[in-house]
Amino acid sequence: MSRTGDRRLVAGMVGGGAGADIGKTHRFAMRLDDRFVLAAGVFGRDAHSSRATGAALGVDPDRVYDDHAQMAAAESAREDGCDVVVIATPNDSHFEIAKTFLEAGISIVCEKPVTSTVAEAAELARLADEKNLVYAVPHVYSAYAMVRHAAWLVRSGALGAIRLVVAEHASGWNAAPLERIGHKQAGWRTDPEIAGRASVVGDLGTHAYHLTRYVTGLDGEHVSARMDTLVPGRRVFDNANITARLTGDVPATIWASMAATGHVHGLRIRVFSENASLEWAHEDPHRLIVRGLDGEARTLTEGMATLSADATRLTRVGLGHAEGFIEAFGNFYRDVADVVIARRDGAAAPEATQAPQARFPDGDDGLRGVEFVEAVTQSHDGGGRWVELPTRPRPRSSDTSDTEEA
């Protein structure tokens, strides 16, 4: 593992091989601030393909393993073994892989939904806490500078009391039956044995739900939902309309779809408060629109000198230059690196990562996402009845010191 005082961390990856765009995205993001060195991995179930991917990435052949169990045992025994392992495999394999590395004493970044069941998600969160390991979940939209500023505006009270939240992740990427023509991603995301019946909620709905919680500081308390299969013959739900009640009985609506014909990405959030409203959309991520009671709109742009300290910290280029998904992913990994290094060295995490709107998504967020998927499924199966979500205090910040609860 990397030594005390080292700025660069040793990373490994399970999954993310040939044809997996998310694997490339993780690797680009890890390299952006030169905080990680990819040194080990299992890059697919096929050994030949995995070794070919490892060779293309410059990974030592001796550290391209046959399976995750072999990798965890070997890397935990090495003096220069992995500090963090990224899990970028299909949903049904997350729990076993994540548990293996946590039990081996290795921090993880695990794609969402983190598990198939609430019990499994709770077990991973508990295990990470017991071993004082970092367990990060890449809801990376919270790492955009203008999302951080939106969270700061709401939580500072500048907009007044929240009255309504409207969020959506309505994409048209799978509006045609791509799974029938050999599309790899569509194939497993529409397989109920891998992605679950509520595939669209786990894949896209959890992002909209996390964004709602992140920006507002409120948690879900009850949901009422209906799911639909818009593409005929598809074996999973590809569209969901969800009504929620947040902390303090604040109403919210969440729409998730992988079959919203013509939509490109479709992630958006609007928060309506007593004095003003705000709107952020992923397809124009460096702008945040704030509207007053009279309808007058003010557009805040990334790089403005008047933004919050956290938004300024995460701005990589100057005013008028657009930043995007890789940069947000890089922001996520930079914050993860800071906390992993602090825990490795027995130090307090940097102050910049401790504000409530600066905390990166972790195992608790992963657990809440799985709870959300399960509650939505129960509501749908019950004809849209209200289903209560578990309530508990938000976790302490990622710091190891005695700072106040974030």
DRENFI-377358 format. One record per residue (C-alpha): residue number from 0; chain; y negated, x, z negated. Coordinates in Angstrom, 3 decimals, decimal comma, padded with zeros to 6 digits. Example, Ala and Ser with C-alpha at 12.3 -4.5 7.8 and 13.67 -1.06 7.14 Angstrom:
BEGIN
+-----+--------+----------+----------+----------+
: num : chaine :        v :        u :        w :
+-----+--------+----------+----------+----------+
:   0 :      A :  004,500 :  012,300 : -007,800 :
:   1 :      A :  001,060 :  013,670 : -007,140 :
+-----+--------+----------+----------+----------+
end
This chain:
BEGIN
+-----+--------+----------+----------+----------+
: num : chaine :        v :        u :        w :
+-----+--------+----------+----------+----------+
:   0 :      A :  000,000 :  000,000 :  000,000 :
:   1 :      A : -003,586 :  001,092 :  000,397 :
:   2 :      A : -004,805 :  003,223 : -002,486 :
:   3 :      A : -007,490 :  002,447 : -005,046 :
:   4 :      A : -010,895 :  002,950 : -003,468 :
:   5 :      A : -009,644 :  002,501 :  000,108 :
:   6 :      A : -011,705 :  000,047 :  002,123 :
:   7 :      A : -008,988 : -000,692 :  004,681 :
:   8 :      A : -005,979 : -002,793 :  003,787 :
:   9 :      A : -002,458 : -002,634 :  005,204 :
:  10 :      A : -001,574 : -005,903 :  006,937 :
:  11 :      A :  001,657 : -007,361 :  008,219 :
:  12 :      A :  002,369 : -010,452 :  010,303 :
:  13 :      A :  005,238 : -012,893 :  010,633 :
:  14 :      A :  005,062 : -014,877 :  013,866 :
:  15 :      A :  002,135 : -014,638 :  016,249 :
:  16 :      A :  004,131 : -013,057 :  019,051 :
:  17 :      A :  004,296 : -013,731 :  022,791 :
:  18 :      A :  002,562 : -016,971 :  023,764 :
:  19 :      A :  001,068 : -017,596 :  020,309 :
:  20 :      A : -002,711 : -017,692 :  020,657 :
:  21 :      A : -003,189 : -018,042 :  016,911 :
:  22 :      A : -001,530 : -014,668 :  016,376 :
:  23 :      A : -004,033 : -013,000 :  018,676 :
:  24 :      A : -006,882 : -014,765 :  016,907 :
:  25 :      A : -005,762 : -013,489 :  013,499 :
:  26 :      A : -005,442 : -009,951 :  014,855 :
:  27 :      A : -008,864 : -009,994 :  016,515 :
:  28 :      A : -010,437 : -011,301 :  013,313 :
:  29 :      A : -008,758 : -008,692 :  011,107 :
:  30 :      A : -010,125 : -005,923 :  013,300 :
:  31 :      A : -013,678 : -007,252 :  013,523 :
:  32 :      A : -014,928 : -005,549 :  010,348 :
:  33 :      A : -012,326 : -002,773 :  010,346 :
:  34 :      A : -010,942 : -003,968 :  007,003 :
:  35 :      A : -007,259 : -004,198 :  007,989 :
:  36 :      A : -004,691 : -002,059 :  009,780 :
:  37 :      A : -001,756 : -003,997 :  011,255 :
:  38 :      A :  001,244 : -001,882 :  010,322 :
:  39 :      A :  004,294 : -004,146 :  010,110 :
:  40 :      A :  005,691 : -007,404 :  011,348 :
:  41 :      A :  008,289 : -009,809 :  012,623 :
:  42 :      A :  006,610 : -011,107 :  015,767 :
:  43 :      A :  009,108 : -013,793 :  016,724 :
:  44 :      A :  012,674 : -014,992 :  016,288 :
:  45 :      A :  013,881 : -013,039 :  019,316 :
:  46 :      A :  014,332 : -009,419 :  018,246 :
:  47 :      A :  013,705 : -007,955 :  021,697 :
:  48 :      A :  010,462 : -009,891 :  022,171 :
:  49 :      A :  009,346 : -009,070 :  018,646 :
:  50 :      A :  009,855 : -005,357 :  019,171 :
:  51 :      A :  008,046 : -005,511 :  022,497 :
:  52 :      A :  005,071 : -007,179 :  020,831 :
:  53 :      A :  005,111 : -004,606 :  018,039 :
:  54 :      A :  005,137 : -001,769 :  020,556 :
:  55 :      A :  002,229 : -003,308 :  022,472 :
:  56 :      A :  000,275 : -003,533 :  019,210 :
:  57 :      A :  001,007 :  000,070 :  018,267 :
:  58 :      A :  003,192 : -000,811 :  015,277 :
:  59 :      A :  005,709 :  001,842 :  014,215 :
:  60 :      A :  009,137 :  000,673 :  015,510 :
:  61 :      A :  010,601 :  001,302 :  012,031 :
:  62 :      A :  008,233 : -001,341 :  010,656 :
:  63 :      A :  009,114 : -004,080 :  013,144 :
:  64 :      A :  011,777 : -005,932 :  011,191 :
:  65 :      A :  014,609 : -008,295 :  012,084 :
:  66 :      A :  013,479 : -011,016 :  009,665 :
:  67 :      A :  010,940 : -011,758 :  006,948 :
:  68 :      A :  013,322 : -011,088 :  004,049 :
:  69 :      A :  014,069 : -007,591 :  005,328 :
:  70 :      A :  010,337 : -007,026 :  005,827 :
:  71 :      A :  009,394 : -008,179 :  002,320 :
:  72 :      A :  012,023 : -005,970 :  000,681 :
:  73 :      A :  011,096 : -002,901 :  002,712 :
:  74 :      A :  007,318 : -003,267 :  002,517 :
:  75 :      A :  007,258 : -003,952 : -001,222 :
:  76 :      A :  009,254 : -000,745 : -001,766 :
:  77 :      A :  006,933 :  001,452 :  000,318 :
:  78 :      A :  004,056 :  003,350 : -001,259 :
:  79 :      A :  002,061 :  002,492 :  001,882 :
:  80 :      A :  003,463 : -001,038 :  002,210 :
:  81 :      A :  001,594 : -004,211 :  003,118 :
:  82 :      A : -001,259 : -005,454 :  000,957 :
:  83 :      A : -001,404 : -008,757 :  002,860 :
:  84 :      A :  000,976 : -010,574 :  005,196 :
:  85 :      A : -000,205 : -013,204 :  007,677 :
:  86 :      A :  002,191 : -016,109 :  008,229 :
:  87 :      A :  001,579 : -017,568 :  011,693 :
:  88 :      A :  004,844 : -019,381 :  012,364 :
:  89 :      A :  005,566 : -023,087 :  013,003 :
:  90 :      A :  005,080 : -025,406 :  010,027 :
:  91 :      A :  008,676 : -025,853 :  008,934 :
:  92 :      A :  009,150 : -022,153 :  008,129 :
:  93 :      A :  006,004 : -021,527 :  006,057 :
:  94 :      A :  007,405 : -022,212 :  002,595 :
:  95 :      A :  010,410 : -019,896 :  002,701 :
:  96 :      A :  008,421 : -017,042 :  004,238 :
:  97 :      A :  005,433 : -017,422 :  001,924 :
:  98 :      A :  007,613 : -017,629 : -001,181 :
:  99 :      A :  009,545 : -014,502 : -000,181 :
: 100 :      A :  006,411 : -012,382 :  000,123 :
: 101 :      A :  004,760 : -013,750 : -003,016 :
: 102 :      A :  007,941 : -013,045 : -004,989 :
: 103 :      A :  007,833 : -009,503 : -003,573 :
: 104 :      A :  004,297 : -009,091 : -004,939 :
: 105 :      A :  002,483 : -009,239 : -001,594 :
: 106 :      A : -000,631 : -011,360 : -000,998 :
: 107 :      A : -000,550 : -013,801 :  001,918 :
: 108 :      A : -002,646 : -015,617 :  004,488 :
: 109 :      A : -000,641 : -018,720 :  005,417 :
: 110 :      A : -001,399 : -021,086 :  008,267 :
: 111 :      A : -001,686 : -024,782 :  007,500 :
: 112 :      A : -000,182 : -027,127 :  006,657 :
: 113 :      A :  001,198 : -024,613 :  004,213 :
: 114 :      A :  004,426 : -026,540 :  003,542 :
: 115 :      A :  006,207 : -029,764 :  004,396 :
: 116 :      A :  006,155 : -031,187 :  000,865 :
: 117 :      A :  003,761 : -031,348 : -002,072 :
: 118 :      A :  006,369 : -029,837 : -004,411 :
: 119 :      A :  006,709 : -026,768 : -002,180 :
: 120 :      A :  002,930 : -026,368 : -001,855 :
: 121 :      A :  002,517 : -026,609 : -005,632 :
: 122 :      A :  005,233 : -023,994 : -006,139 :
: 123 :      A :  003,468 : -021,508 : -003,855 :
: 124 :      A :  000,110 : -022,040 : -005,593 :
: 125 :      A :  001,758 : -021,563 : -008,995 :
: 126 :      A :  003,591 : -018,432 : -007,872 :
: 127 :      A :  000,421 : -016,821 : -006,488 :
: 128 :      A : -001,438 : -017,563 : -009,725 :
: 129 :      A :  001,368 : -016,181 : -011,887 :
: 130 :      A :  001,453 : -012,935 : -009,950 :
: 131 :      A : -002,350 : -012,697 : -009,555 :
: 132 :      A : -001,984 : -012,494 : -005,776 :
: 133 :      A : -004,416 : -013,664 : -003,131 :
: 134 :      A : -003,113 : -016,700 : -001,250 :
: 135 :      A : -005,575 : -017,645 :  001,486 :
: 136 :      A : -005,398 : -020,551 :  003,927 :
: 137 :      A : -007,358 : -020,170 :  007,200 :
: 138 :      A : -009,482 : -023,289 :  007,233 :
: 139 :      A : -011,884 : -020,889 :  008,876 :
: 140 :      A : -014,500 : -023,456 :  009,862 :
: 141 :      A : -015,825 : -023,033 :  006,322 :
: 142 :      A : -016,652 : -019,431 :  007,242 :
: 143 :      A : -019,290 : -020,391 :  009,817 :
: 144 :      A : -022,747 : -019,431 :  008,599 :
: 145 :      A : -024,199 : -022,879 :  009,255 :
: 146 :      A : -021,331 : -024,636 :  007,459 :
: 147 :      A : -022,094 : -022,412 :  004,473 :
: 148 :      A : -025,737 : -023,450 :  004,725 :
: 149 :      A : -024,756 : -027,117 :  004,996 :
: 150 :      A : -022,696 : -026,753 :  001,822 :
: 151 :      A : -025,612 : -025,042 :  000,095 :
: 152 :      A : -028,022 : -027,802 :  001,137 :
: 153 :      A : -025,744 : -030,578 : -000,119 :
: 154 :      A : -024,739 : -028,881 : -003,345 :
: 155 :      A : -028,328 : -027,846 : -004,166 :
: 156 :      A : -029,300 : -031,510 : -004,259 :
: 157 :      A : -031,859 : -031,083 : -001,480 :
: 158 :      A : -030,518 : -034,139 :  000,381 :
: 159 :      A : -030,109 : -036,326 : -002,689 :
: 160 :      A : -026,991 : -038,227 : -003,695 :
: 161 :      A : -024,280 : -038,479 : -001,039 :
: 162 :      A : -023,729 : -042,008 :  000,268 :
: 163 :      A : -021,295 : -041,578 :  003,172 :
: 164 :      A : -019,322 : -038,839 :  004,925 :
: 165 :      A : -017,988 : -039,106 :  008,484 :
: 166 :      A : -015,717 : -036,336 :  009,777 :
: 167 :      A : -013,516 : -036,003 :  012,807 :
: 168 :      A : -011,273 : -033,525 :  014,549 :
: 169 :      A : -010,637 : -035,363 :  017,771 :
: 170 :      A : -009,254 : -033,072 :  020,448 :
: 171 :      A : -007,857 : -033,959 :  023,852 :
: 172 :      A : -005,710 : -030,846 :  024,210 :
: 173 :      A : -002,482 : -032,895 :  024,229 :
: 174 :      A : -003,656 : -036,143 :  025,828 :
: 175 :      A : -000,983 : -035,597 :  028,504 :
: 176 :      A :  002,697 : -035,169 :  027,531 :
: 177 :      A :  002,649 : -031,373 :  027,735 :
: 178 :      A :  005,837 : -031,138 :  025,681 :
: 179 :      A :  007,753 : -032,482 :  028,665 :
: 180 :      A :  006,749 : -029,622 :  030,949 :
: 181 :      A :  007,705 : -026,741 :  028,667 :
: 182 :      A :  004,366 : -026,169 :  026,900 :
: 183 :      A :  005,370 : -024,023 :  023,884 :
: 184 :      A :  002,699 : -025,222 :  021,433 :
: 185 :      A :  003,053 : -028,856 :  022,442 :
: 186 :      A :  006,807 : -028,528 :  022,149 :
: 187 :      A :  006,928 : -027,714 :  018,443 :
: 188 :      A :  003,817 : -029,675 :  017,460 :
: 189 :      A :  005,430 : -032,865 :  018,780 :
: 190 :      A :  008,810 : -032,185 :  017,219 :
: 191 :      A :  009,040 : -034,190 :  013,970 :
: 192 :      A :  011,625 : -031,774 :  012,567 :
: 193 :      A :  009,091 : -028,928 :  012,797 :
: 194 :      A :  005,645 : -030,527 :  012,550 :
: 195 :      A :  006,552 : -033,710 :  010,673 :
: 196 :      A :  005,941 : -037,334 :  011,738 :
: 197 :      A :  002,264 : -037,029 :  010,802 :
: 198 :      A :  001,815 : -033,970 :  013,008 :
: 199 :      A : -001,800 : -034,688 :  013,949 :
: 200 :      A : -002,821 : -035,088 :  010,306 :
: 201 :      A : -001,292 : -031,783 :  009,271 :
: 202 :      A : -002,591 : -029,946 :  012,311 :
: 203 :      A : -006,099 : -031,377 :  012,751 :
: 204 :      A : -006,706 : -033,905 :  009,995 :
: 205 :      A : -006,406 : -031,281 :  007,273 :
: 206 :      A : -009,256 : -029,318 :  008,882 :
: 207 :      A : -011,543 : -032,366 :  008,846 :
: 208 :      A : -010,499 : -033,156 :  005,278 :
: 209 :      A : -011,090 : -029,600 :  004,071 :
: 210 :      A : -014,473 : -029,498 :  005,810 :
: 211 :      A : -015,405 : -032,730 :  004,032 :
: 212 :      A : -014,441 : -031,312 :  000,661 :
: 213 :      A : -016,032 : -027,944 :  001,351 :
: 214 :      A : -019,445 : -029,180 :  002,455 :
: 215 :      A : -019,807 : -031,966 : -000,108 :
: 216 :      A : -018,106 : -030,458 : -003,136 :
: 217 :      A : -016,285 : -033,789 : -003,545 :
: 218 :      A : -012,547 : -034,352 : -003,576 :
: 219 :      A : -010,457 : -037,162 : -002,141 :
: 220 :      A : -009,380 : -039,821 : -004,639 :
: 221 :      A : -007,871 : -042,593 : -002,478 :
: 222 :      A : -006,951 : -042,982 :  001,199 :
: 223 :      A : -006,065 : -045,893 :  003,463 :
: 224 :      A : -004,715 : -044,925 :  006,851 :
: 225 :      A : -003,239 : -045,999 :  010,140 :
: 226 :      A : -001,530 : -043,596 :  012,525 :
: 227 :      A : -000,725 : -044,214 :  016,174 :
: 228 :      A :  001,171 : -042,602 :  019,021 :
: 229 :      A : -001,183 : -042,803 :  021,987 :
: 230 :      A :  000,975 : -040,903 :  024,488 :
: 231 :      A :  003,987 : -043,115 :  025,311 :
: 232 :      A :  007,341 : -041,707 :  024,299 :
: 233 :      A :  005,928 : -039,043 :  021,972 :
: 234 :      A :  008,032 : -038,575 :  018,826 :
: 235 :      A :  005,155 : -037,928 :  016,394 :
: 236 :      A :  001,852 : -039,576 :  015,578 :
: 237 :      A : -000,923 : -038,055 :  017,687 :
: 238 :      A : -003,870 : -040,110 :  016,378 :
: 239 :      A : -004,965 : -041,129 :  012,870 :
: 240 :      A : -007,821 : -043,196 :  011,468 :
: 241 :      A : -008,331 : -042,659 :  007,744 :
: 242 :      A : -010,656 : -044,309 :  005,277 :
: 243 :      A : -011,144 : -042,371 :  002,037 :
: 244 :      A : -012,909 : -042,695 : -001,300 :
: 245 :      A : -014,250 : -039,403 : -002,583 :
: 246 :      A : -015,318 : -038,354 : -006,074 :
: 247 :      A : -017,736 : -040,918 : -007,494 :
: 248 :      A : -016,431 : -043,613 : -005,129 :
: 249 :      A : -018,287 : -042,107 : -002,140 :
: 250 :      A : -016,885 : -043,610 :  001,090 :
: 251 :      A : -015,669 : -041,372 :  003,914 :
: 252 :      A : -013,949 : -041,790 :  007,250 :
: 253 :      A : -011,796 : -039,201 :  008,990 :
: 254 :      A : -010,530 : -039,431 :  012,563 :
: 255 :      A : -007,913 : -036,966 :  013,778 :
: 256 :      A : -006,488 : -036,924 :  017,286 :
: 257 :      A : -004,717 : -034,573 :  019,661 :
: 258 :      A : -004,931 : -037,205 :  022,409 :
: 259 :      A : -008,682 : -037,915 :  022,566 :
: 260 :      A : -008,869 : -037,694 :  026,350 :
: 261 :      A : -011,603 : -035,387 :  027,578 :
: 262 :      A : -012,579 : -034,012 :  024,166 :
: 263 :      A : -012,501 : -030,227 :  024,089 :
: 264 :      A : -012,261 : -029,360 :  020,400 :
: 265 :      A : -013,908 : -032,274 :  018,648 :
: 266 :      A : -014,545 : -031,064 :  015,090 :
: 267 :      A : -017,676 : -032,614 :  013,586 :
: 268 :      A : -019,027 : -033,657 :  010,193 :
: 269 :      A : -021,943 : -035,877 :  009,221 :
: 270 :      A : -023,138 : -036,314 :  005,649 :
: 271 :      A : -025,479 : -039,195 :  004,879 :
: 272 :      A : -027,426 : -038,875 :  001,628 :
: 273 :      A : -030,264 : -040,782 : -000,032 :
: 274 :      A : -033,049 : -038,547 :  001,320 :
: 275 :      A : -031,630 : -037,069 :  004,509 :
: 276 :      A : -028,500 : -036,565 :  006,586 :
: 277 :      A : -026,979 : -033,531 :  008,224 :
: 278 :      A : -024,684 : -032,968 :  011,190 :
: 279 :      A : -022,638 : -029,944 :  012,268 :
: 280 :      A : -020,337 : -029,719 :  015,296 :
: 281 :      A : -017,963 : -026,881 :  016,091 :
: 282 :      A : -018,897 : -026,889 :  019,767 :
: 283 :      A : -022,497 : -025,946 :  018,826 :
: 284 :      A : -021,734 : -024,051 :  015,630 :
: 285 :      A : -024,924 : -022,055 :  015,197 :
: 286 :      A : -027,050 : -025,184 :  014,785 :
: 287 :      A : -027,284 : -027,631 :  011,879 :
: 288 :      A : -029,243 : -030,859 :  012,369 :
: 289 :      A : -031,021 : -032,361 :  009,366 :
: 290 :      A : -032,583 : -035,831 :  009,726 :
: 291 :      A : -035,062 : -037,413 :  007,329 :
: 292 :      A : -035,402 : -041,072 :  006,346 :
: 293 :      A : -037,790 : -041,693 :  009,227 :
: 294 :      A : -035,293 : -040,294 :  011,757 :
: 295 :      A : -037,221 : -037,112 :  012,404 :
: 296 :      A : -034,719 : -034,358 :  013,199 :
: 297 :      A : -035,034 : -030,711 :  012,286 :
: 298 :      A : -032,672 : -028,258 :  013,919 :
: 299 :      A : -031,796 : -025,264 :  011,772 :
: 300 :      A : -030,496 : -022,328 :  013,779 :
: 301 :      A : -028,368 : -019,434 :  012,642 :
: 302 :      A : -030,489 : -016,365 :  012,065 :
: 303 :      A : -033,572 : -018,207 :  010,764 :
: 304 :      A : -035,242 : -016,370 :  007,897 :
: 305 :      A : -035,305 : -019,493 :  005,711 :
: 306 :      A : -031,546 : -019,997 :  005,467 :
: 307 :      A : -029,475 : -019,547 :  002,312 :
: 308 :      A : -028,303 : -016,109 :  001,257 :
: 309 :      A : -024,691 : -016,900 :  002,113 :
: 310 :      A : -025,567 : -018,080 :  005,630 :
: 311 :      A : -027,613 : -014,923 :  006,131 :
: 312 :      A : -024,751 : -012,739 :  004,861 :
: 313 :      A : -022,374 : -014,206 :  007,441 :
: 314 :      A : -024,753 : -013,980 :  010,399 :
: 315 :      A : -023,683 : -011,133 :  012,635 :
: 316 :      A : -026,284 : -011,303 :  015,409 :
: 317 :      A : -029,956 : -012,193 :  015,535 :
: 318 :      A : -031,727 : -015,489 :  016,006 :
: 319 :      A : -030,947 : -017,102 :  019,360 :
: 320 :      A : -027,600 : -015,394 :  019,901 :
: 321 :      A : -024,578 : -017,660 :  019,562 :
: 322 :      A : -021,592 : -016,688 :  017,444 :
: 323 :      A : -018,187 : -018,275 :  017,571 :
: 324 :      A : -014,651 : -018,778 :  016,360 :
: 325 :      A : -013,558 : -015,134 :  016,199 :
: 326 :      A : -016,634 : -014,248 :  014,160 :
: 327 :      A : -015,947 : -017,092 :  011,719 :
: 328 :      A : -012,338 : -015,930 :  011,461 :
: 329 :      A : -013,675 : -012,419 :  010,833 :
: 330 :      A : -015,919 : -013,739 :  008,050 :
: 331 :      A : -012,855 : -015,327 :  006,450 :
: 332 :      A : -010,916 : -012,070 :  006,604 :
: 333 :      A : -013,856 : -010,038 :  005,274 :
: 334 :      A : -014,025 : -012,234 :  002,164 :
: 335 :      A : -010,233 : -012,108 :  001,785 :
: 336 :      A : -010,346 : -008,303 :  001,984 :
: 337 :      A : -013,043 : -008,106 : -000,705 :
: 338 :      A : -010,964 : -010,146 : -003,144 :
: 339 :      A : -007,646 : -008,404 : -002,365 :
: 340 :      A : -009,300 : -005,022 : -002,947 :
: 341 :      A : -010,905 : -006,209 : -006,196 :
: 342 :      A : -007,555 : -007,381 : -007,552 :
: 343 :      A : -005,829 : -004,212 : -006,395 :
: 344 :      A : -008,442 : -002,083 : -008,162 :
: 345 :      A : -008,709 : -004,304 : -011,261 :
: 346 :      A : -012,357 : -005,056 : -010,566 :
: 347 :      A : -014,516 : -008,159 : -010,299 :
: 348 :      A : -014,761 : -009,612 : -006,794 :
: 349 :      A : -018,157 : -009,182 : -005,098 :
: 350 :      A : -020,808 : -011,594 : -006,333 :
: 351 :      A : -021,309 : -012,874 : -002,769 :
: 352 :      A : -017,851 : -014,487 : -002,797 :
: 353 :      A : -018,336 : -016,337 : -006,074 :
: 354 :      A : -020,795 : -019,154 : -005,269 :
: 355 :      A : -019,064 : -022,554 : -004,936 :
: 356 :      A : -019,897 : -022,779 : -001,232 :
: 357 :      A : -018,673 : -019,222 : -000,627 :
: 358 :      A : -015,106 : -019,492 : -001,941 :
: 359 :      A : -012,572 : -019,047 :  000,855 :
: 360 :      A : -009,787 : -021,651 :  001,157 :
: 361 :      A : -006,811 : -020,781 : -001,018 :
: 362 :      A : -003,491 : -022,104 : -002,254 :
: 363 :      A : -005,169 : -025,016 : -004,027 :
: 364 :      A : -006,773 : -026,053 : -000,743 :
: 365 :      A : -003,393 : -025,723 :  000,949 :
: 366 :      A : -001,827 : -027,937 : -001,725 :
: 367 :      A : -004,581 : -030,541 : -001,403 :
: 368 :      A : -004,065 : -030,571 :  002,360 :
: 369 :      A : -000,354 : -031,313 :  001,968 :
: 370 :      A : -001,161 : -033,987 : -000,632 :
: 371 :      A : -003,546 : -035,512 :  001,911 :
: 372 :      A : -000,870 : -035,575 :  004,639 :
: 373 :      A :  001,639 : -037,155 :  002,282 :
: 374 :      A : -000,828 : -039,794 :  001,048 :
: 375 :      A : -001,841 : -040,698 :  004,613 :
: 376 :      A :  001,829 : -041,105 :  005,546 :
: 377 :      A :  002,509 : -043,293 :  002,509 :
: 378 :      A : -000,526 : -045,448 :  003,289 :
: 379 :      A :  000,491 : -045,904 :  006,914 :
: 380 :      A :  004,056 : -046,782 :  005,946 :
: 381 :      A :  002,640 : -049,281 :  003,459 :
: 382 :      A :  000,555 : -051,102 :  006,049 :
: 383 :      A : -002,651 : -049,242 :  005,257 :
: 384 :      A : -002,514 : -049,779 :  001,493 :
: 385 :      A : -004,684 : -047,594 : -000,715 :
: 386 :      A : -002,849 : -044,516 : -001,985 :
: 387 :      A : -004,206 : -042,454 : -004,846 :
: 388 :      A : -004,549 : -038,690 : -004,425 :
: 389 :      A : -003,822 : -036,390 : -007,388 :
: 390 :      A : -006,937 : -035,411 : -009,317 :
: 391 :      A : -007,371 : -032,111 : -011,162 :
: 392 :      A : -010,190 : -029,645 : -011,826 :
: 393 :      A : -011,180 : -027,352 : -009,018 :
: 394 :      A : -009,770 : -023,860 : -009,555 :
: 395 :      A : -011,773 : -020,955 : -010,870 :
: 396 :      A : -013,343 : -018,693 : -008,295 :
: 397 :      A : -011,311 : -015,863 : -006,790 :
: 398 :      A : -012,868 : -013,436 : -009,279 :
: 399 :      A : -010,680 : -011,847 : -011,945 :
: 400 :      A : -013,510 : -011,796 : -014,473 :
: 401 :      A : -014,799 : -014,538 : -016,799 :
: 402 :      A : -017,401 : -015,991 : -014,449 :
: 403 :      A : -018,180 : -019,694 : -014,645 :
: 404 :      A : -015,905 : -022,108 : -012,774 :
: 405 :      A : -016,933 : -022,508 : -009,109 :
+-----+--------+----------+----------+----------+
end
